Amino acid sequence: MTKQADFTKYMTDMMGSFPVDTTAMTEAFKTQAAFAEKMSKVALDAAEQSAEISHKWTRETLSKMAPVATVKDEPADYAKSMTDFASASAEVAAENMAAFAEIAKKVQMDTVEIMMAAGKEAQEDATAAVKKATAEATTATKKAAATAK
């Protein structure tokens, strides 16, 4: 039976000859974490503002329900209180929908701003990484050529 070659040493030597810089991965992780933090802040701020609007809308709707729930002297007064409630509800709904639209607009603007900054930063990081890798590869090639002579 033939002896099987042990490639572990060969692989270890080969991998050891390639320069590996873990700082690039660390920096990428930090950049991604910072990006996620900014996006989370935008989302949480929007959720908080939306909850406040919803709470205010509910309070206003309930306060406008009180006249509808009271006893009236004339049957026509019931129709009038329902009409008044519907009119007031439509007005409140328009105001609150406009407030929700403002929140959505701010979220969109903040997101675009964060994405543009992240894109610029990623481009700068990639350029720096390529320059560094090129320099390291050139150095390694020169060392290999010098060793081969």
Protein Blocks (a to p, Z undefined) as FASTA:
>chain_A
ZZdddfklmmmmmmmmpccdfklmmmmmmmmmmmmmmmmmmmmmmmmmmmmmmmmmmmmm
mmmmmmmmpccfbfklmmmmmmmmmmmmmmmmmmmmmmmmmmmmmmmmmmmmmmmmmmmm
mmmmmmmmmmmmmmmmmmmmmmmmmmmZZ
